[in-house]
């Protein structure tokens, strides 16, 4: 059944990684409800590694934009954009290196994730209810200061598993004056070094555990599924945010959080 679990994990990861609904929460819920027999450390490592497939979908989706980095020496907008992405990545890298093991051991449990979903949903609703006109309409206009602040806010997802990296970076961007599509696109870009680095590091550190328990083919199957589904999710989300707000996601988060708490209370999780 490992191949079946790998595909389901890949589908869930691909759908939820870039939507502001917490891939962590959905993967924990998926693993528990399916009764996946893998040890916890194997599940945790596998969930991080298949993020690599989702990140690859960003590179493919925006391949023309990423090729522009070749002209960074002469293009001031590219210099500003990629300096911002680099600066925004630093807080998560530092925090992950300092507290990553502690967070993994103590905070990755269904109840913590459920409350993160609920609180994040409430904050999302409140932020979307503001009457504020954004003043940043392109990722090249964000600047280093706002990029750093978005990177700091992104760390909320690391400190509170289940809050959602995409939600914290998108909502943080909107609070700082980015319009919804720009905040969403910057979140995609920011995920490349943040999640890509985490996936690569976990693959190197836990390769014997992952490949020994699950097998290379199943890891590739999960990552490939994640890539394909995430590619479709990116296109859908960009189209969605061009004409809609995130209030529907806010309601969904609260509902899923309450469901998880009920399952925990019933002894199912």
Secondary structure, DSSP 8 states (H G I E B T S, - for coil): -HHHHHHHHHHHHHHHTTTTT-HHHHHHHHHHHHT--S-HHHHHHHHHHTHHHHHHHHHHHTHHHHHGGGGTTT-HHHHHHHHHHHHHHHHHHHHHHHHHHHHHHHT-SHHHHHHHHHHHHHHHHHHHT------B-SGGGS-HHHHHHHHHHHHHHHHSTTS-HHHHHHHHHHHTTB-HHHHHHHHHHHHHHHHHHHHHHHHHHTHHHHHHHT-HHHHHHHHHHHHHHHHHHHHHHHHHHTT--SHHHHHHHHHHHHHHHHHHHTT--
